[in-house]
C-alpha cells in the first residue's frame, strides 16, 4: 500500500487537525485562542482560507487569508532572494618563481579586476626542475603579492607548499 502524498507548505482549512488555534483575522488583528472549528467558520464567512502560519507554536497560529495570493507572494519573495545572491567564484592566477616585472604587473591587473568583481583569487606558484631547491624565492614572491594586495584583499589561505607548487588564496575585503 502506498502512503498518501505529502503536501509541501503550510496546512490549510481542513488539514489543520489541532483542537485549538490562535486566530489572526484578515485585517491582521489577533482574535485570540479558539477552537479550530469556529476559526474555520470565521474563514468561511470571510470567503477566505484558514492558513497555519506558525505550526510549532502552542497553540499554532492561524491566519485568515487568500491562500493563492499568499503562495504567490511567497514565490515572489523566493525569486527576489535568488536574484540578489552572488555566487563567489575562485579565479586562478599561475606564476613562476622567476617572473619578470612586467609579467607580474599584467597578472596583478587581472587580480585587481577579479577582486573588483567580488571573486576570490587562488595564486598558484609552480616550481619546475631545480627551482624546487629554492622555495624561499617562491615564498618571497607570494609575500610580495600579499603586500601589494593588502588594501583590497585579505589572505584566506596562507602560502603553503603542495607538491611542486605553492598555493595562496586571497578574498576581496
LINURCOR-V341200 format. One record per residue. N is the residue number from 0. RES is the residue in one small letter. SS is DSSP state (H for helix, E for strand, C for the rest). PSI is psi in whole degrees, -180 to 180 (NA if undefined). BURIAL is + if it has 16 or more other ideal C-beta (glycine too) atoms within 10 Angstrom, else -. Layout:
{{N & RES & SS & PSI & BURIAL} {N & RES & SS & PSI & BURIAL}}
This chain:
{{0 & x & C & 137 & -} {1 & x & C & 139 & -} {2 & x & C & 150 & -} {3 & x & C & 150 & -} {4 & x & C & 141 & -} {5 & x & C & 127 & -} {6 & x & C & 140 & -} {7 & x & C & 151 & -} {8 & x & C & -179 & -} {9 & x & C & 157 & +} {10 & x & C & 144 & +} {11 & x & E & 154 & +} {12 & x & H & -116 & +} {13 & x & H & -13 & -} {14 & x & H & -17 & -} {15 & x & C & 112 & +} {16 & x & C & 29 & -} {17 & x & C & 151 & -} {18 & x & C & -38 & -} {19 & x & E & 147 & -} {20 & x & E & 157 & +} {21 & x & E & 117 & +} {22 & x & E & 135 & +} {23 & x & E & 125 & +} {24 & x & C & -180 & +} {25 & x & C & -17 & -} {26 & x & C & -1 & -} {27 & x & C & 11 & -} {28 & x & C & 140 & -} {29 & x & E & 125 & -} {30 & x & E & -13 & -} {31 & x & E & -178 & -} {32 & x & E & 131 & -} {33 & x & E & 164 & +} {34 & x & E & 148 & -} {35 & x & H & -37 & +} {36 & x & H & -43 & -} {37 & x & H & -30 & -} {38 & x & H & -39 & +} {39 & x & H & -41 & +} {40 & x & H & -42 & -} {41 & x & H & -39 & +} {42 & x & H & -40 & +} {43 & x & H & -41 & -} {44 & x & H & -40 & -} {45 & x & H & -11 & -} {46 & x & C & 25 & -} {47 & x & C & -174 & +} {48 & x & E & 154 & +} {49 & x & E & 116 & +} {50 & x & E & 131 & +} {51 & x & E & 110 & +} {52 & x & E & -48 & -} {53 & x & E & 91 & -} {54 & x & C & -24 & -} {55 & x & C & -6 & -} {56 & x & C & 168 & -} {57 & x & C & 105 & -} {58 & x & C & 162 & -} {59 & x & C & 145 & +} {60 & x & E & 125 & +} {61 & x & E & 149 & +} {62 & x & E & 145 & +} {63 & x & E & 117 & +} {64 & x & E & 171 & +} {65 & x & C & 112 & -} {66 & x & H & -40 & -} {67 & x & H & -45 & -} {68 & x & H & -41 & -} {69 & x & H & -46 & +} {70 & x & H & -41 & -} {71 & x & H & -44 & -} {72 & x & H & -41 & -} {73 & x & H & -44 & -} {74 & x & H & -41 & -} {75 & x & H & -43 & -} {76 & x & H & -43 & -} {77 & x & H & -44 & -} {78 & x & H & -40 & -} {79 & x & H & -44 & -} {80 & x & H & -41 & -} {81 & x & H & -36 & -} {82 & x & H & -36 & -} {83 & x & H & -18 & -} {84 & x & C & 146 & -} {85 & x & C & 128 & -} {86 & x & C & 121 & -} {87 & x & C & 124 & -} {88 & x & C & 157 & -} {89 & x & E & 116 & -} {90 & x & E & 147 & -} {91 & x & E & 133 & -} {92 & x & E & 125 & +} {93 & x & E & 131 & -} {94 & x & E & 167 & +} {95 & x & E & 154 & -} {96 & x & C & -34 & +} {97 & x & C & 47 & -} {98 & x & C & 144 & -} {99 & x & C & 158 & -} {100 & x & H & -47 & -} {101 & x & H & -42 & -} {102 & x & H & -40 & -} {103 & x & H & -42 & -} {104 & x & H & -39 & -} {105 & x & H & -46 & -} {106 & x & H & -39 & +} {107 & x & H & -39 & -} {108 & x & H & -42 & -} {109 & x & H & -43 & -} {110 & x & H & -41 & +} {111 & x & H & -42 & -} {112 & x & H & -43 & -} {113 & x & H & -43 & +} {114 & x & H & -37 & +} {115 & x & H & -33 & -} {116 & x & C & -5 & -} {117 & x & C & 17 & -} {118 & x & C & 156 & +} {119 & x & E & 157 & +} {120 & x & E & 128 & +} {121 & x & E & 116 & -} {122 & x & E & 117 & +} {123 & x & E & 125 & -} {124 & x & E & 111 & +} {125 & x & E & 133 & +} {126 & x & C & 136 & +} {127 & x & C & 143 & -} {128 & x & H & -124 & -} {129 & x & H & -10 & -} {130 & x & H & -27 & +} {131 & x & H & -21 & -} {132 & x & H & -14 & -} {133 & x & C & 68 & -} {134 & x & H & -19 & -} {135 & x & H & -29 & -} {136 & x & H & -41 & -} {137 & x & H & -42 & +} {138 & x & H & -40 & +} {139 & x & H & -42 & -} {140 & x & H & -43 & +} {141 & x & H & -33 & +} {142 & x & H & -36 & -} {143 & x & H & -43 & -} {144 & x & H & -46 & +} {145 & x & H & -45 & +} {146 & x & H & -39 & -} {147 & x & H & -32 & -} {148 & x & C & 13 & +} {149 & x & C & -44 & -} {150 & x & C & -30 & -} {151 & x & C & -16 & -} {152 & x & E & 155 & +} {153 & x & E & 150 & -} {154 & x & E & 122 & +} {155 & x & E & -30 & -} {156 & x & E & 110 & -} {157 & x & E & 154 & -} {158 & x & E & 131 & +} {159 & x & E & 142 & -} {160 & x & E & 133 & -} {161 & x & E & 94 & -} {162 & x & C & -122 & -} {163 & x & C & 7 & -} {164 & x & E & 157 & +} {165 & x & E & 132 & +} {166 & x & E & 143 & +} {167 & x & E & 139 & +} {168 & x & E & 130 & +} {169 & x & E & 143 & +} {170 & x & E & 146 & +} {171 & x & E & 148 & +} {172 & x & C & NA & -}}
